Amino acid sequence: MRRVETLQRLKNAGVVAVIRGKSKEEAIKASHAVVKGGMKGIELTFTVPQADKIISELVEKYKNEPEIVVGAGTVLDAVTARFAIMAGAEYIVSPSFDKETAEICNLYQIPYLPGCMTITEMKEALKAGVDIIKLFPGSAYGPSIVSAFKAPMPQLNIMPTGGVSLDNMEDWFKAGVVTVGVGGNLLAPAAQGDFDKVTEISKQYMEKFYKIKGA
């Protein structure tokens, strides 16, 4: 049940903030800023120093807010995946598909979202028990590719990351994706220490999402 519940929370979140940063402090402040703006999905990447400690802190901080779901991103192997899961990560995201990572996530009933670019990669991911495919980088294709992928495999659940913006987010959802990942254009102000701007952009994304969903 845990895995099913987490998948539903990811779908409900609609927009997942891909958190990067030069330091632990920057990443934590950025995470709090997007939550303040109304975002419920956080993907803390393992390119951030002390990523496991940040995940633990975020899970503890938001443990009484069940709609907020905290996961680990840029997970390259099964060892890192288990490390993240032990730190409290509720889902695992990779830039590419890795079978051993899928197996360790299945063992712990943790959703695995691997980055795929081809129909072959997506088929192999589905066979390994993957529920949501991360279309990465989304900018390499655009929203129109979703229907092409779903034509032979309508059961695909796709989350585009990379290339999703306020201007094209509606096009992605109309194309049939279940959620979207947003990083660069959302978090850019954090590099200059402007976390209020991150909150402002986060609000814009969520307002757009709720408008798209008619909520």
Disulfide bonds with the S-S distance in Angstrom:
none
